[in-house]
Amino acid sequence: MKARSLSPAETAGLFRPDDTLAVPLGPGQPTALLHALGARDDWKGLRVLGALLVDLFPLFARPGVRLYSGFYGPVERALLQAGHDVHFVPADFRRFSHLARRMAPRVMAVAVAPPDAEGRMSLSLHAGAAVEELHRCGRDPARLLIAEVNPLLPRTHGLPPEHPHALHVDEVDVVTTGDRPVIALPDIPADAAEERIAAIARSFIPDGATLQTGIGGVPNHVAQLLAEGSGGDYGIHSEMFTDGLMQLHRAGKVSNRKGVYDGFSVATFAMGSRALYDWLDGNEEVRFLPIEFVNEPGLIARNRRMISINGALSVDLGGQVVADCIGGRQHSGIGGHEDFVTGAGYSPEGRSLLCLPATARTPEGIVSRIVAGFAPGSRVTTPRHQVDVVITEFGAAELAGLSVGDRAAALTEIAHPAVRDALRAGVDPLPPISDA
């Protein structure tokens, strides 16, 4: 059946006042459609499953609309603070696909690049957890599959035939159009502490390593150091593809002789600058695969010298990691944090690096991120037995294989010097830290 071509407003009219919708994380979101849905004011019970919203869509401020988010960003936090109906769904990124299947939303919508000559519309910057459910939705006559074509999106590749990373125009119900700019992340340079952390992290990365990097100043600075350095023969197997990983490619440092998906850098979504998106357009060196493969710990572990580089918000003296909550408040999401810590830990010669500044600035003053114990209501992202290396600007604590007491001592030594005596006594220092 040939897909109908409708405007975003006409497409929004196909929704029922009581309905269910699922959209992908971040750059996979159909932004023109979501804005058109916000123009309606007759919602009685619209439930939306998504993650990491890329715009302040008025839809989620409408009465009768409830958002279930698997990963908070600035938009979710702002909506929640304003009192809107936003709820966090605890799940790592791999489990998003199970949530979508269980919810079986009547409507699914996704942003795509324009169709090629054969009618294939690339899923562009996002494969993630939605791929199989999108195809399943398209096969079900009782459900509605919407593809929003945006000419500003790059046409990227999967690994066909198993992973085509595309929808065909014949399998979708509605094709609509959008021309809103694709979200671009600001280029925030690493500060002095992050530069020191990155330099320490660099010392753990041998030639021939397979890399996974998260978002932020530290991972990007590590990639810059690797691009400018004398080493090489790197592979890339990363949940997110970033500007830093593009720099590695441009520097000729990526060979992808990693043992899994050889010859290609592998990711499940990309976010960064417009220059990154232009570089990805038609680039067959990078392949986008569903989250079930990219974030599978057993598959991650098969990569040669797998090195994962991720952030954290706080670490206690037992080695437990909080990476998505602040004081019991949801700040971001679980994502692939534990998957890559686990996978790198089982990779031959692999290491997982958790990087964080030793202190943080809060309304109460400067506080230590290395703590004797977490406050009541804190939620652990990654358990202590998975953690390998924790890095601050004061050094690296290699925890794997250490006893409970030795772990505490190692973590104390990379805390800010002003708090070490308190940590040795097993208590958390009161803020502020005066000489941070």
C-alpha positions as a printed Julia matrix, in Angstrom:
436×3 Matrix{Float64}:
  0.0     0.0    0.0
  1.4     3.35  -1.01
  2.09    5.77   1.86
  0.0     8.89   2.07
  1.85   12.21   1.8
  0.46   14.64   4.37
  1.56   17.88   5.97
  2.59   17.77   9.66
 -0.73   19.39  10.61
 -2.72   16.86   8.57
 -0.69   14.04  10.11
 -1.38   15.39  13.6
 -5.09   15.17  12.78
 -4.82   11.38  12.49
 -4.22   11.04  16.24
 -7.07   10.24  18.61
 -7.6    12.35  21.75
 -6.8     9.13  23.67
 -3.78    7.59  21.99
 -0.27    6.18  22.37
  2.86    7.32  20.55
  6.51    6.29  20.62
  9.38    8.34  19.19
 13.12    7.58  19.23
 15.75    9.17  21.4
 17.19   12.56  20.47
 18.04   13.03  16.78
 15.53   10.4   15.67
 12.59   12.54  16.77
 10.12   13.91  14.16
 10.28   17.52  15.32
  7.8    19.06  12.84
  5.15   16.47  13.78
  5.71   16.95  17.51
  5.25   20.7   17.1
  2.1    20.14  15.04
  0.72   17.86  17.76
  1.29   20.7   20.23
 -1.14   22.88  18.25
 -3.99   20.58  19.29
 -5.77   21.25  22.59
 -8.24   18.35  22.68
 -6.01   15.74  24.33
 -7.66   13.5   26.89
 -5.03   10.82  27.37
 -2.09   10.94  24.97
  0.78    8.83  26.32
  4.17    9.37  24.67
  7.25    7.16  25.1
 10.54    8.85  24.23
 13.91    9.99  25.57
 16.21   13.02  25.43
 13.84   15.53  23.85
 15.58   17.88  21.43
 13.17   20.85  21.7
 10.73   22.44  24.13
  7.72   20.98  22.35
  4.48   22.69  23.52
  2.79   19.29  23.27
  4.23   18.22  26.61
  2.78   21.26  28.37
 -0.76   20.41  27.19
 -3.3    19.0   29.67
 -4.02   15.37  28.94
 -0.49   14.59  27.64
  1.87   12.41  29.63
  5.52   11.83  28.69
  7.38    8.68  29.7
 11.08    9.34  29.23
 13.91    6.84  29.42
 16.6     9.54  29.45
 16.27   13.09  30.75
 17.97   16.02  29.08
 17.58   19.76  29.64
 14.08   19.75  28.11
 12.7    17.01  30.38
 14.2    18.7   33.43
 12.65   22.04  32.45
  9.22   20.48  31.82
  9.34   18.67  35.15
 10.39   21.8   37.01
  7.44   23.63  35.42
  5.07   21.01  36.81
  4.18   19.12  33.64
  3.29   15.43  33.4
  6.76   13.92  32.87
  7.84   10.57  34.29
 11.18    8.74  34.23
 11.2     5.09  33.15
 14.21    3.3   34.71
 15.78    1.23  31.95
 19.13    1.0   30.26
 19.23    1.83  26.56
 19.06   -1.83  25.47
 15.77   -2.3   27.33
 14.06    0.57  25.48
 13.22   -1.89  22.7
 11.49   -4.19  25.19
  9.54   -1.23  26.61
  8.37   -0.2   23.13
  7.27   -3.73  22.32
  5.43   -4.07  25.63
  3.71   -0.71  25.19
  2.94   -1.51  21.5
  1.95    2.11  20.8
 -0.7     2.59  18.19
  1.44    5.26  16.52
  5.16    5.34  15.93
  6.93    8.26  14.27
 10.55    8.76  13.24
 12.72   11.27  11.38
 14.34   10.0    8.17
 16.5    11.26   5.32
 14.89   11.67   1.88
 14.27    8.42  -0.02
 16.87    7.15  -2.46
 16.07    5.96  -5.99
 14.77    2.63  -4.62
 12.51    4.3   -2.03
 14.69    3.57   1.01
 14.64    6.29   3.67
 17.75    6.19   5.85
 17.14    6.32   9.61
 20.0     8.8    9.59
 21.36    9.71  13.03
 19.5     7.12  15.07
 19.03    3.37  15.03
 18.79    2.8   18.75
 16.01    0.74  20.24
 13.26    1.59  17.76
 14.26   -0.31  14.63
 12.46   -3.63  15.05
  9.36   -2.01  16.54
  9.16    0.43  13.62
  9.09   -2.47  11.16
  6.57   -4.33  13.34
  4.35   -1.24  13.48
  4.47   -0.93   9.7
  3.3    -4.52   9.26
  0.3    -4.09  11.58
 -2.83   -2.67   9.86
 -4.21   -1.56  13.23
 -1.21    0.68  13.88
  0.13    3.83  12.23
  3.76    4.3   11.14
  4.81    7.86  10.29
  8.08    8.87   8.59
  9.06   12.54   8.73
 11.43   13.31   5.84
 13.95   16.04   6.62
 16.37   17.02   3.82
 18.8    18.35   6.45
 19.41   14.86   7.82
 22.42   12.91   6.51
 21.91    9.61   4.72
 23.83    7.07   6.79
 24.38    3.34   6.43
 23.71    0.11   8.3
 25.05   -3.35   7.51
 22.55   -4.88   5.06
 20.91   -7.22   4.55
 20.48   -7.9    8.28
 20.66   -4.25   9.32
 19.54   -2.01   6.44
 19.13    1.06   8.71
 16.23    2.27   6.59
 12.49    2.23   6.11
 11.03    1.73   2.67
  8.3     4.13   1.58
  6.05    1.14   0.96
  6.13   -0.02   4.59
  5.09    3.28   6.19
  1.53    4.6    6.38
  2.24    8.33   6.21
  5.15   10.37   4.86
  5.26   13.91   6.16
  7.95   16.56   5.83
 10.03   18.67   8.15
 12.83   21.15   7.61
 13.77   22.16  11.13
 17.54   22.29  11.78
 18.97   19.12  13.26
 20.0    19.51  16.89
 23.68   20.44  17.19
 25.58   20.15  20.43
 27.56   23.22  21.55
 31.34   22.88  21.4
 32.33   23.32  25.05
 36.1    23.02  25.45
 37.52   20.98  28.3
 38.45   22.97  31.41
 41.77   22.53  33.23
 40.52   19.67  35.43
 39.03   17.86  32.44
 42.28   18.24  30.5
 44.2    16.6   33.36
 41.62   13.8   33.56
 41.86   13.24  29.8
 45.65   13.06  29.97
 45.44   10.36  32.66
 42.8     8.46  30.69
 45.03    8.62  27.6
 47.7     6.67  29.46
 45.35    3.67  29.66
 44.76    3.49  25.89
 47.21    1.32  23.93
 47.66    1.23  20.2
 45.08   -1.07  18.65
 42.43   -0.27  21.27
 38.74   -0.35  20.42
 37.09    2.79  21.78
 33.74    3.74  23.23
 33.32    7.35  24.29
 30.46    9.14  25.95
 29.49   12.78  25.74
 31.37   15.71  27.28
 34.66   17.53  27.56
 36.73   14.59  28.8
 35.89   12.04  26.05
 36.29   14.66  23.33
 39.63   15.79  24.74
 40.82   12.17  24.94
 39.91   11.77  21.27
 41.8    14.97  20.47
 44.9    13.69  22.28
 44.7    10.41  20.38
 44.21   12.22  17.05
 47.24   14.44  17.68
 49.44   11.71  19.16
 51.73    9.14  17.59
 49.58    6.04  18.27
 46.87    4.54  16.12
 45.29    1.39  14.7
 42.15    2.15  16.7
 38.7     0.66  16.35
 35.39    2.27  17.27
 32.45    0.46  18.84
 30.46    3.17  20.6
 26.85    3.77  21.58
 27.19    7.39  20.46
 29.25    8.71  17.55
 30.75   12.12  18.32
 32.87   14.9   16.87
 35.85   13.48  18.73
 35.5    10.13  16.96
 35.23   11.97  13.65
 38.55   13.68  14.47
 40.16   10.27  14.95
 38.95    9.19  11.51
 40.17   12.39   9.88
 43.57   11.94  11.51
 43.91    8.53   9.88
 44.05    6.77  13.25
 41.11    4.38  12.74
 41.75    0.97  11.16
 38.83   -0.92  12.74
 40.74   -4.19  12.97
 38.87   -4.93  16.16
 37.48   -8.45  15.77
 33.8    -7.53  15.56
 32.33   -5.69  12.55
 35.84   -5.28  11.15
 36.35   -2.48   8.68
 33.61   -0.24  10.09
 33.08    2.08  13.03
 29.88    1.03  14.76
 27.39    3.22  16.67
 23.68    3.33  17.39
 23.18    7.12  17.24
 25.16   10.3   16.6
 24.98   13.77  18.1
 27.39   16.63  17.62
 28.09   19.5   15.26
 26.68   20.23  11.83
 30.16   19.42  10.52
 29.8    15.91  11.96
 26.45   15.4   10.23
 27.87   16.58   6.91
 30.83   14.21   7.32
 28.5    11.28   8.07
 26.37   11.91   4.96
 27.01    8.96   2.65
 30.06    7.91   4.68
 30.4     4.13   4.55
 33.14    4.06   7.21
 30.49    4.42   9.94
 27.61    1.98  10.31
 24.53    2.39  12.5
 23.16   -0.76  14.15
 20.29   -1.42  16.57
 21.03   -1.04  20.27
 20.6    -4.79  20.86
 23.9    -5.33  19.04
 25.9    -2.19  19.83
 25.29   -2.38  23.59
 25.34   -6.15  24.03
 28.04   -6.76  26.7
 29.04  -10.14  25.28
 29.55   -8.64  21.84
 31.37   -5.6   23.27
 33.73   -7.99  25.07
 34.77   -9.62  21.77
 36.4    -6.39  20.59
 40.18   -6.17  20.71
 41.44   -4.19  23.74
 38.05   -2.61  24.42
 38.4     0.7   26.26
 35.23    2.45  27.45
 35.39    6.09  28.55
 32.38    7.41  30.44
 31.47    9.96  33.06
 29.98    9.78  36.54
 28.42   12.22  38.98
 29.66   10.65  42.19
 31.51    7.57  43.5
 31.41    6.24  47.05
 34.32    4.6   48.85
 32.94    1.16  48.04
 33.19    1.93  44.31
 29.47    2.31  43.64
 28.72    4.83  40.9
 25.9     7.35  40.59
 25.8     8.63  37.02
 22.21    9.72  36.39
 20.77   11.24  39.61
 21.68   14.23  41.77
 20.47   14.08  45.36
 17.77   11.59  44.41
 16.51   13.8   41.54
 16.63   12.32  38.06
 19.19   14.22  36.01
 19.86   12.14  32.88
 19.45    8.4   32.36
 21.08    5.01  32.62
 21.88    4.67  28.93
 24.65    2.22  28.13
 26.79    2.99  31.18
 26.79   -0.44  32.78
 26.75   -2.31  29.44
 30.1    -0.84  28.39
 31.64   -1.1   31.86
 30.69   -4.79  31.83
 31.73   -5.49  28.23
 35.1    -3.76  28.53
 35.74   -5.66  31.75
 35.45   -8.98  29.93
 37.43   -7.93  26.85
 40.99   -9.3   26.64
 43.24   -6.38  27.69
 40.11   -4.24  28.03
 39.61   -1.44  30.56
 36.64    0.69  31.56
 37.45    4.25  32.6
 34.99    6.31  34.66
 36.03    9.96  34.61
 34.8    12.75  36.88
 36.17   15.95  38.41
 36.93   15.53  42.11
 34.55   18.35  43.07
 31.3    19.92  41.93
 29.86   23.39  42.43
 26.42   23.36  44.07
 24.14   25.99  45.68
 25.67   24.94  49.02
 29.21   25.48  47.73
 31.9    23.24  46.32
 31.44   19.6   47.33
 33.39   16.39  46.85
 32.24   13.91  44.23
 34.15   11.15  46.07
 32.01   10.44  49.12
 32.14    8.1   52.1
 28.56    7.03  51.41
 25.66    8.18  49.3
 22.85   10.21  50.83
 19.47    8.52  51.4
 17.48    8.47  48.18
 20.54    8.18  45.94
 20.27    5.63  43.14
 23.21    3.57  41.97
 23.78    3.42  38.21
 26.66    0.93  38.16
 27.39   -1.5   41.02
 30.79   -1.66  42.67
 31.73   -5.11  41.37
 31.63   -3.89  37.75
 33.92   -0.89  38.23
 37.5    -0.98  36.97
 39.23    2.44  36.89
 38.01    5.74  38.39
 39.86    8.87  37.26
 39.85   12.42  38.65
 42.29   15.25  38.03
 44.25   13.94  41.02
 44.94   10.48  39.59
 43.53    7.06  38.78
 42.16    4.47  41.22
 42.37    0.98  39.72
 39.68   -0.82  41.73
 39.33   -4.19  40.0
 40.78   -6.89  42.24
 41.2    -4.69  45.31
 39.73   -5.48  48.72
 37.04   -3.26  50.22
 39.57   -1.41  52.36
 42.09   -0.98  49.55
 39.39    0.36  47.24
 38.46    3.0   49.8
 42.11    3.97  50.22
 42.66    4.22  46.46
 39.58    6.38  45.95
 40.55    8.64  48.86
 43.89    9.35  47.17
 42.18   10.73  44.05
 39.72   12.9   46.02
 40.43   16.6   46.54
 43.24   16.96  49.1
 41.02   19.05  51.4
 38.62   16.14  51.98
 41.0    13.2   52.27
 41.32   13.25  56.06
 37.54   13.19  56.44
 37.24   10.32  53.97
 39.94    8.37  55.81
 37.81    8.78  58.93
 34.82    7.41  57.01
 32.77   10.61  57.07
 31.71   13.04  54.39
 33.14   16.55  54.7
 30.64   19.36  55.0
 30.54   21.85  52.14
 31.96   24.1   51.04
 35.47   22.96  50.21
 37.25   26.25  50.7
 40.42   25.72  48.65
 39.06   23.87  45.57
